[in-house]
Amino acid sequence: MAIIPALGIGYGETKIIETYDLFKAIVEEMEFSSNFKDGYWIELIADAILESAEKG
């Protein structure tokens, strides 16, 4: 695959990198990020942003 300068990587490449990181974490018995705890904190932040926008 040719890489075109200044275009970055696409969705497919991103998923390949995420899959590699997941498998590597499993093999090395390390915690994978993002995990449930990360998602929980992100959702709390998203809720706070929404509440702030609603209250102005």
Backbone as CSV, one residue per row, in Angstrom:
resi,resn,N_x,N_y,N_z,CA_x,CA_y,CA_z,C_x,C_y,C_z
1,MET,0.845,-1.166,0.000,0.000,0.000,0.000,0.893,1.233,0.000
2,ALA,0.558,2.180,-0.847,1.305,3.425,-0.910,0.767,4.398,0.127
3,ILE,1.652,5.115,0.764,1.255,6.146,1.719,1.406,7.490,1.032
4,ILE,0.344,8.263,1.026,0.355,9.564,0.384,0.685,10.613,1.439
5,PRO,1.722,11.418,1.220,2.108,12.434,2.206,0.963,13.397,2.514
6,ALA,0.877,13.800,3.775,-0.071,14.806,4.274,-1.506,14.305,4.384
7,LEU,-1.778,13.060,4.081,-3.147,12.556,4.195,-3.364,11.730,5.453
8,GLY,-2.323,11.428,6.182,-2.495,10.649,7.404,-2.894,9.221,7.102
9,ILE,-3.526,8.602,8.088,-3.972,7.222,7.904,-5.489,7.187,7.913
10,GLY,-6.043,6.165,7.345,-7.490,6.038,7.238,-8.079,5.155,8.312
11,TYR,-9.386,4.937,8.185,-10.134,4.133,9.143,-9.587,2.710,9.217
12,GLY,-9.345,2.105,8.047,-8.856,0.719,8.019,-7.529,0.560,8.729
13,GLU,-6.617,1.490,8.471,-5.310,1.433,9.121,-5.433,1.625,10.631
14,THR,-6.332,2.507,11.028,-6.556,2.733,12.456,-7.032,1.458,13.132
15,LYS,-7.960,0.737,12.496,-8.475,-0.512,13.070,-7.390,-1.584,13.141
16,ILE,-6.518,-1.621,12.148,-5.409,-2.580,12.172,-4.484,-2.287,13.350
17,ILE,-4.176,-1.015,13.567,-3.309,-0.622,14.686,-3.975,-0.968,16.017
18,GLU,-5.275,-0.686,16.150,-5.993,-1.012,17.387,-6.001,-2.517,17.643
19,THR,-6.206,-3.303,16.599,-6.216,-4.761,16.737,-4.844,-5.270,17.163
20,TYR,-3.793,-4.735,16.555,-2.434,-5.112,16.941,-2.200,-4.815,18.427
21,ASP,-2.585,-3.606,18.857,-2.391,-3.225,20.260,-3.167,-4.143,21.202
22,LEU,-4.389,-4.524,20.810,-5.196,-5.432,21.630,-4.516,-6.794,21.751
23,PHE,-4.119,-7.378,20.629,-3.477,-8.696,20.662,-2.162,-8.656,21.426
24,LYS,-1.392,-7.586,21.247,-0.120,-7.445,21.961,-0.363,-7.390,23.474
25,ALA,-1.383,-6.648,23.893,-1.703,-6.560,25.321,-2.118,-7.923,25.871
26,ILE,-2.875,-8.684,25.080,-3.301,-10.023,25.521,-2.087,-10.931,25.673
27,VAL,-1.225,-10.957,24.660,-0.044,-11.833,24.685,0.890,-11.466,25.833
28,GLU,1.064,-10.163,26.057,1.979,-9.710,27.111,1.298,-9.597,28.471
29,GLU,0.018,-10.007,28.532,-0.772,-9.983,29.758,-0.759,-8.601,30.409
30,MET,-0.978,-7.579,29.575,-1.045,-6.204,30.048,-2.470,-5.691,29.861
31,GLU,-2.808,-4.651,30.608,-4.133,-4.061,30.466,-4.209,-3.285,29.161
32,PHE,-5.310,-3.478,28.446,-5.510,-2.790,27.175,-6.177,-1.450,27.417
33,SER,-5.752,-0.456,26.686,-6.378,0.851,26.772,-6.943,1.147,25.396
34,SER,-8.063,1.522,25.286,-9.053,2.004,26.219,-9.821,0.824,26.824
35,ASN,-10.137,0.974,28.080,-10.860,-0.076,28.765,-12.169,0.500,29.304
36,PHE,-12.901,-0.286,30.071,-14.190,0.156,30.587,-14.043,1.391,31.461
37,LYS,-13.001,1.416,32.287,-12.777,2.561,33.175,-12.558,3.836,32.361
38,ASP,-11.763,3.751,31.288,-11.550,4.910,30.419,-12.864,5.382,29.814
39,GLY,-13.659,4.441,29.335,-14.953,4.776,28.744,-15.885,5.431,29.743
40,TYR,-15.853,4.955,30.972,-16.693,5.530,32.021,-16.343,6.996,32.257
41,TRP,-15.044,7.282,32.380,-14.618,8.661,32.621,-14.934,9.562,31.426
42,ILE,-14.757,9.040,30.235,-15.090,9.818,29.036,-16.589,10.133,29.005
43,GLU,-17.411,9.176,29.381,-18.855,9.414,29.404,-19.231,10.450,30.461
44,LEU,-18.573,10.435,31.623,-18.834,11.466,32.629,-18.487,12.859,32.088
45,ILE,-17.391,12.950,31.381,-16.997,14.225,30.784,-18.012,14.657,29.737
46,ALA,-18.440,13.726,28.883,-19.433,14.052,27.855,-20.738,14.527,28.497
47,ASP,-21.160,13.878,29.568,-22.378,14.293,30.280,-22.217,15.700,30.856
48,ALA,-21.056,16.003,31.405,-20.808,17.340,31.965,-20.824,18.400,30.865
49,ILE,-20.264,18.080,29.705,-20.277,19.021,28.581,-21.710,19.280,28.132
50,LEU,-22.501,18.232,28.012,-23.894,18.375,27.604,-24.675,19.216,28.615
51,GLU,-24.507,18.920,29.888,-25.190,19.686,30.933,-24.782,21.162,30.896
52,SER,-23.503,21.414,30.708,-23.012,22.788,30.633,-23.618,23.527,29.440
53,ALA,-23.705,22.844,28.304,-24.273,23.468,27.108,-25.761,23.769,27.305
54,GLU,-26.458,22.856,27.975,-27.892,23.070,28.216,-28.144,24.239,29.178
55,LYS,-27.239,24.426,30.125,-27.400,25.495,31.107,-26.809,26.815,30.630
56,GLY,-26.024,26.750,29.548,-25.440,27.970,28.988,-24.292,28.483,29.827
